Amino acid sequence: MEASVKKTDGQLNLIGGGYHRAVKIWLIVGLIMVVGQIVIGGITRLTESGLSITEWEPLSGAMPPLNAADWQVEFEKYQASPQYEKIFADITMEDFKFIYFWEWFHRQWARMMGLVFAVGFAIFWRKGWLDGPLMRRLGITVLLAALAASFGWIMVASGLIDRPWVNAYKLTIHLCLGISLFSYLLWTILKVIQPKTRAFPHSAVDKWLWPLNIVLFLQLILGGIMSGAKAALPYPTWPDMNGHFVPPILHDASAWTVDNLVYYEQSLFQPALIQFLHRMTAYTLIIMVIAYLLQTRKAKIGAYTQNANTLLIILLITQAILGVATVMSSQGQVPVGLGVAHQFGAIALVGAIVYLNYLFRPGTLLKAVDKTVENVV
């Protein structure tokens, strides 16, 4: 199957990329499932469900409790955990079933992703629809998925020993691995569906890519820590933080200790620091994107980049509004709906940045095709 060529705005874009339509659909389904897994993970975190299953059983754990006796066994395991003893000692069986469901569903969705990948890979490999370059990228995708899954259990185990909650820093690593998996798979799909070669350089425009990438990555890390530490709860106000631009505790030199960062539940220092940095990084990202968009107005860019820029600013504004709404609604607890919407917005924003990077620096083609000519991005 040869790629066809479509001309738009003075540039030639390859359509098709030489891969079977079923392979493209399979990859897109996989990407949707990865997004679903990250969103379900967010719900699991915000509903305090992550520690409800105290064992990691990749295969046998696919079956949930099926009768009252099975439920009682699982409930007793949970009752032996620090979270039950120190926080949820009054939880009922019905409440336990609720939190158990979300952790089980989170793990079950991961199993379904693995099954969809394995079945599709076996079929397409046998038919000869997967070539070497794509298989290598799929191998890295599997490695990232395995790392994310393994660190998911390490994260859960951190709350089953002494401290009765998922460690915020380990949760952040787990989240970053999930977003890395999403980004890498999206890049692979773009190479398969919209193959490109690099156009003539636009240094005044694409010089913004790496700074945007770095600041966005930093913001994702801060957002993960903020979620894990529930840093919104002590300061549910905006644009100030309980009446201050900089929380007073950050002016206290004695508060700047390693213990306050490690044992963040014992002091307001870490939540104040993380939320303040999260806000400042968001403002920085907004300013940088505006500066980038102003720069692109002076450069000759194609329709694809114009559309990507429009999507970027819409998602960024939406994400900022969701972030403010989430913080201001965190009165006693983080609202699940807004929190999950804010997390989904982060994934969408990452997707837009990945696409923008691809338009400027797509790398080498997976399949050799003819008539690959592009004049502008």
C-alpha positions, 0 to 999 in steps of 0.5 A: 500500500503506497502513500498518496500525496495531498497539497495544502498551503504550498506544502505536500503532506503524505497521506496513509504512510503505507500501513494497513488501515486495521493497524492504524485503528488498533494503534488509535484504540490503544491510545484511547485506552491509555488516556482512559487508564490515566483518567481512571487512575485519577478517579482512583486517587481522588476517591482514596481507592488506591490502597483498597486492594492490598496484593498485586496479582496480575493474573488471578486478580482479574476476578473480583470477589463474587460472593459475600465470603470473598468480599469478607476476605478482601475486607479483612485484608484491607482492615489490616492495612494502615489506611484502615487503622488510621483513617477509615476505621469506620468504613462500611462494607458498601463503602469498601466495595466502592473504593475496591471497584475503582482500584480493581477497574484501574488494574482491569483496564490495564489488563484489557490494554495488554490483551488488546495489544497482544491480540492485535500484535499477533494478528498483524505480525502474522499477516506481515503488516508490521515492519521492523521500524514500527515493531521497534517502536511498539517494543518501547511502548510495551517497555513504558507500559510495563514500567508504569504498571510496575511502578503502580504497585511500588506506589501502592505498596508505599501506603501499606507499610506505615504511612496510610496513603499513596506516596505523592512522589511515587504517584508522580513518577507513576503519572509521568510514566503514564504520560510518557507512554501516551506521548510516545504512542501518539508520536508513533501514531502520527508517524503511521498516519501522517508521515512527514519529513522536516521542512525548512527550518524556522528558527524564530518559531521552533526555538520555542519548542524545547522551552515549552516542553521543559516548562510543561514537563515541570508543570506536570511533575508539580501537578502530580505532587500537588494531587498526591499531597492534596496540596489544594486543601490548605489554600483553596483561594485564588488569585491569592493563597489565603490572603497572601501572594506568597504563603508566610510559611515560605518566608520562614527559613526554619521550614525549609527542611528535608523532613518537611518535604518528605513528611509533607503531611506534618507541615503546611510547608510542602503543600504551600511550596508545591501549590505556589510553584504550580501556580507560577509555572502555569503563569509562565507557561501561559506567557510563553505560549502567548509569546510563541503565538505572537512569533508565529504571526510573523512567520509563514506557517501551514494550515496544520501548524495554524490548527495546532496553535489554535488547539494549543491556546484553547486547551491552555485557557481551558486547563487554567480555568479548570485548575483555578476551579479545582483549587477554589472548590477544594473545601475539605476535599478535592472535587472528583469531577473537577480534579479528573477534568483537570487531569484530562485537560493536562493529557490533552495539552500534552497531546497538543504539544506533542503534535506541535513538536511533530510538525516541526521535528517529525524525525525519520519516516517509518516507511520509505515513500516517494514524493516527500516534498514539504516547503513549510511546516 
